[in-house]
């Protein structure tokens, strides 16, 4: 059996080489650690970031694939037509001699849709010959759910230029609401 002692192993190495070996043994682990911190860890963190981004995009793609039949069904069920469109007939003007028919015409529209015509007031300064429009305030009584249909029917009147204001009042002692509608009527 061969017994080697420490001094016998190091006896063949001169002290200069021994110094180099001890420096290498101490420096090489630090170089490996620095390499790991400067090269491996940033690469690993960027790969982790890319993996999380890929997972997020994958989730979004799968979600869109699951929702694609719903989108297709909605597109197929979409009926592009005149459903829900307000009527816009060709515009005309009301002659001054038919102004007194206004109340009867608008009251008839209101009654057909479940409301009652109460009054109509014409702004006197719009009755002169220079004004192109006749500003009127019409008052109706009825339920709120009827107002939508009445307004839609009002827009079918060819000489109604615009509705300027709608005021809704509900007196304390009455069940029905009062609607005051300010309209501009195109006149000749």
Secondary structure as UniProt FT lines:
FT   HELIX           6..10
FT   TURN            11..12
FT   HELIX           15..35
FT   HELIX           36..40
FT   HELIX           41..77
FT   TURN            83..84
FT   HELIX           96..101
FT   HELIX           102..112
FT   TURN            113..114
FT   STRAND          116..122
FT   HELIX           124..126
FT   TURN            129..130
FT   STRAND          133..142
FT   HELIX           144..154
FT   TURN            155..156
FT   TURN            158..159
FT   STRAND          160..169
FT   TURN            172..173
FT   STRAND          177..187
//
